[in-house]
């Protein structure tokens, strides 16, 4: 039950990547999500560093604008 939100998010991502909600996409997503969740370790001790996240966002937007010009 701890992974239910993660499973729902992955299923939503699966449907978004396919671009439409259909029975076939739901079934295939329901088959793929448990496999993906088994590959990911359950305990995560990651921390988000706000300064590094803002720096990454600035670099990303800068390169996005540069590539568009």
C-alpha positions as CSV (number, residue, x, y, z in Angstrom):
1,X,0.0,0.0,0.0
2,X,3.0,2.3,0.4
3,X,3.6,2.3,-3.3
4,X,0.1,2.9,-4.4
5,X,0.7,6.7,-5.1
6,X,3.8,5.8,-7.0
7,X,2.0,3.2,-9.1
8,X,-0.8,5.6,-9.8
9,X,1.7,8.3,-10.9
10,X,3.5,5.8,-13.1
11,X,0.2,4.7,-14.7
12,X,-0.7,8.3,-15.3
13,X,2.7,8.9,-16.9
14,X,2.3,5.8,-19.1
15,X,-1.1,7.0,-20.3
16,X,0.3,10.5,-20.9
17,X,3.2,9.2,-22.9
18,X,0.8,7.2,-25.2
19,X,-1.4,10.3,-25.6
20,X,-4.7,8.6,-25.2
21,X,-6.7,6.6,-22.6
22,X,-7.8,3.3,-24.0
23,X,-8.4,-0.2,-22.6
24,X,-5.2,-1.5,-24.3
25,X,-3.1,1.3,-22.8
26,X,-4.6,0.8,-19.3
27,X,-4.0,-3.0,-19.5
28,X,-0.4,-2.6,-20.8
29,X,0.3,0.0,-18.2
30,X,-1.1,-2.2,-15.4
31,X,1.3,-4.9,-16.6
32,X,4.4,-2.6,-16.9
33,X,4.0,-0.6,-13.7
34,X,4.6,-3.5,-11.2
35,X,7.7,-4.5,-13.2
36,X,9.1,-1.0,-13.0
37,X,8.2,-0.8,-9.3
38,X,10.1,-4.0,-8.6
39,X,13.2,-2.5,-10.3
40,X,13.2,0.6,-8.1
41,X,14.5,0.2,-4.5
42,X,11.8,0.9,-1.9
43,X,13.8,3.0,0.5
44,X,15.0,6.3,-0.8
45,X,17.2,8.6,1.2
46,X,17.5,11.4,-1.4
47,X,17.5,15.0,-0.6
48,X,16.6,17.9,-2.8
49,X,19.1,20.8,-2.6
50,X,17.1,24.0,-3.4
51,X,20.1,26.0,-4.6
52,X,21.3,23.2,-7.0
53,X,17.7,22.8,-8.2
54,X,17.4,26.5,-9.0
55,X,20.8,26.5,-10.7
56,X,19.8,23.5,-12.8
57,X,16.5,25.2,-13.8
58,X,18.4,28.4,-14.8
59,X,20.9,26.5,-16.9
60,X,18.1,24.5,-18.6
61,X,16.0,27.5,-19.4
62,X,19.1,29.3,-20.7
63,X,20.1,26.5,-23.0
64,X,16.5,26.1,-24.1
65,X,16.3,29.8,-25.1
66,X,19.7,29.6,-26.8
67,X,18.7,26.6,-28.9
68,X,15.5,28.3,-29.9
69,X,17.3,31.4,-31.1
